[in-house]
Structure formats: C-alpha cells, structure tokens
Amino acid sequence: VTGVFEAYLSIISNRLNEVMKQLTILSTIFLPLTFLVGVYGMNFKFMPELEIKEAYFALWGIMIAVTLGMIYYFKTKKWV
C-alpha cells in the first residue's frame, strides 16, 4: 500500500515540476519586457528618446527581438 502511495506522490510531483517549469519559462520571457516597459513608463522631464521619432519603434523591435531570442533559446534547449 505504501509503495502505491509513494508512486502516486512521485507522479504528482513530476506533474508539478512540469507546471513549474512552464511558469518559470513564461515569467523569464516577461521579466525583461516588464523592465523595459517600467523604465519607459516613468515620467522624466529630460528623456532623450522623446525627441527621436524612431525610438518608439526601436523599443518595440528590442522587445520583440528579446522575446523571440528567448523563445528560440528555450526551444534549442528543448524546454518548450
């Protein structure tokens, strides 16, 4: 009886580990994006990026590149 119960707990633990791995990957992808949005969400009086028209699109490009790069990295490691 205890062997069956330990096997059941092992299966549950493995499922939990898979869920935690997926949540960690998701939060790792959103961490740098949250940082960039947080920095650009602050109101500064002298922000050089406000003078440059291409800065908005450059920020979007950086965020997309970081996201795709991290997804590519996770896929090469076979984590996703």
N, C-alpha and C positions, 0 to 999 in steps of 0.2 A: 504494500500500500504506500509506504513512504517513497519507494522508488518511482512509482507512477506520479506521485505528487511532486517530487523533485524534477521529473521530466517535464511536467506541466509548467512548473515555475521557470524552468530553463527556456521553454518555448515562449512564454510570456516575456521573459527578459530579453530574448533575441528580437521579438517584435518591437519592444520598447526602444531597444538600441537602434533599430532601423528608423523609427519615427524620429528619434532624437538626432540622428544623422541628417535626415532631410530638413528638420527645423534649423539645425546648425548651418547647413549649406545655404538655406534661404536667408537667414539673418546675416551670414557672411557676405552675401551678394548685396543686401540692402545697407550694410554699415557704411561703406564709402559714399554711397549715394546720399544717405542721410547727412553725412558730414558736409558734403558739398552744398546741399540744399540749405543746411543750417547756416553755413558761412554766408551764402548769398542771400539768405533771408533776413540778415541783420541790416539795420539801417545805419549806414555811415554817411557822414557829411561829405567826405572826400573818398570816393570809391572810383578808382581809375577805369574799372570795367564799364561804368555807366556812360563814359564818353565814347567808347568803342562800340559801333553798331554790331560787329561780328561776335562780340563777347557772349551774347545770349546763345547763338548757335554753336559757338565753341564749347560752352558749358554743356549743352545737350550732347555734342559729339563726344566729349570726355566721358560723360555719364554712360552713354551707350557703349563706348569702347570698353570701359571698365566692366560693365555688366557682361558684355559678350566675351571679353577676355576671361573673366572668372568662370562663366559657364563652360567655355572651351577647356579651361584648366581642369574643372571638375569632371568633365566628360573624358578627358585623356587619362585621368586617374581612375576612371570607372566608378565614380562616387554617385553619379546621376544616371 
